[in-house]
Amino acid sequence: MQIVRKNLTFQLDKPILYMMTKKRRRLLELLQESVQPLSAQQVYEQMEESLDMATVYRGLKYLEEAGEISSFLLDCSERGVERYYSQSSSCHRHFLHCVSCHSFTSLNECPLGSLEKIEKETGFRVEEHYLTLKGTCEKCQINVRGK
């Protein structure tokens, strides 16, 4: 249950009280509108209002701690290790990442199947997982073949 009063939001199911400022709201809206995860640099470049990178990083950290967004690290041979952000949702998401054009494609289902089987076989309780498959998208494959 959520109670909203002016800029204060009380999450009754979460022990957190936070201020949703205009800048944070815009960061959240940008991630909600995006069809693929965005790095902090991409968020910075897509913001219509002028924010410095420090404000973007603080806003993203704040939204993640509040449970509004989630992030994952991706190790790319060209760009190095980079953190990507996406909106939090009730269902987890997995992605295909093109190592050529750096686009993401969301998978509609979890290719790992039931985690209950893994937990039963190993005795390990899975709390969360992220899956990103790296490769070359169809568009980039066609571009390579066409050259």
C-alpha positions in Angstrom: 0.0 0.0 0.0 1.3 3.5 -0.9 0.3 6.8 0.6 1.3 9.9 -1.3 1.3 13.4 0.2 2.9 16.2 -1.9 6.4 15.0 -2.7 6.5 12.4 0.1 5.7 8.8 -0.6 5.2 6.3 2.1 5.6 2.6 1.1 3.8 0.7 3.8 5.1 -2.6 2.6 8.7 -1.2 2.5 10.4 0.5 5.4 11.4 3.5 3.3 10.4 7.1 3.2 11.6 9.1 0.3 11.3 12.3 -1.6 10.2 12.0 -5.3 11.7 15.2 -6.6 10.9 16.4 -10.2 14.4 15.3 -11.4 14.0 11.9 -9.8 10.5 11.6 -11.3 11.9 12.4 -14.7 14.7 9.8 -14.4 12.1 7.2 -13.4 9.8 8.2 -16.4 12.7 8.0 -18.8 13.5 4.4 -17.6 9.8 3.5 -17.7 9.5 4.7 -21.3 12.7 2.9 -22.5 12.3 -0.5 -24.2 15.8 -1.4 -23.2 18.1 -0.9 -20.2 20.1 2.4 -20.2 23.5 3.2 -18.8 23.9 6.3 -16.7 25.6 8.0 -19.7 22.6 7.1 -21.9 20.2 8.5 -19.2 22.3 11.7 -19.0 22.2 12.1 -22.8 18.5 11.5 -23.1 17.4 13.9 -20.3 15.7 16.9 -21.7 16.6 19.1 -18.8 20.2 19.9 -18.0 21.6 17.7 -15.2 25.2 17.0 -14.3 26.4 13.4 -14.2 26.7 13.4 -10.4 23.0 14.3 -10.2 22.1 11.5 -12.6 24.2 8.9 -10.6 22.7 10.1 -7.3 19.2 10.0 -8.7 19.6 6.5 -10.1 21.1 5.2 -6.8 18.3 6.7 -4.9 15.6 5.2 -7.2 17.2 1.8 -7.0 17.4 1.9 -3.2 13.7 2.9 -3.1 12.9 -0.2 -5.3 11.7 1.9 -8.2 14.4 0.7 -10.6 16.9 -2.2 -10.8 20.3 -2.5 -12.3 22.8 -5.0 -13.5 26.5 -5.0 -14.5 27.5 -5.9 -18.1 31.1 -6.7 -19.1 31.6 -5.6 -22.7 34.9 -6.1 -24.5 34.6 -2.7 -26.1 33.1 -0.6 -23.3 34.3 -2.4 -20.2 32.1 -3.0 -17.2 29.1 -0.8 -17.2 25.9 -0.7 -15.0 22.6 -0.6 -16.8 19.3 0.5 -15.3 15.7 -0.5 -16.0 12.4 -0.1 -14.3 11.5 -2.6 -11.6 8.7 -4.9 -12.4 6.9 -7.7 -10.7 8.5 -10.1 -13.2 12.2 -10.4 -13.8 13.6 -9.7 -17.3 16.4 -11.1 -19.3 18.2 -9.6 -22.3 20.2 -10.4 -25.5 23.0 -7.9 -25.9 24.6 -7.2 -29.3 28.3 -6.8 -28.9 28.5 -4.9 -32.2 25.8 -2.2 -31.9 25.3 -2.5 -28.1 21.5 -2.8 -28.4 19.4 -4.9 -26.0 16.5 -7.2 -26.8 14.3 -8.3 -24.0 13.5 -12.0 -23.8 9.8 -12.8 -23.2 10.4 -15.7 -20.9 13.1 -17.0 -18.6 15.3 -19.6 -20.4 16.3 -21.1 -17.1 12.9 -22.5 -16.6 11.9 -23.4 -13.1 14.4 -22.4 -10.4 12.7 -24.8 -8.0 14.4 -27.7 -9.6 17.8 -26.0 -9.2 17.0 -25.2 -5.6 15.9 -28.8 -4.9 19.0 -30.3 -6.5 21.5 -28.0 -4.9 19.9 -26.9 -1.6 20.6 -23.3 -2.7 17.8 -20.8 -2.3 17.8 -18.4 -5.2 16.8 -14.9 -4.3 17.3 -13.2 -7.6 19.1 -13.7 -10.9 20.1 -11.8 -14.0 20.7 -13.3 -17.4 22.2 -11.4 -20.4 23.2 -13.4 -23.4 25.9 -11.7 -25.6 26.1 -12.1 -29.4 25.5 -10.4 -32.6 22.0 -9.2 -33.6 20.4 -10.0 -37.0 20.9 -6.4 -38.3 24.6 -6.4 -37.5 25.1 -9.9 -39.0 23.5 -8.7 -42.2 25.8 -5.6 -42.2 28.9 -7.8 -41.8 27.8 -10.2 -44.6 27.0 -7.2 -46.9 30.5 -5.7 -46.7 
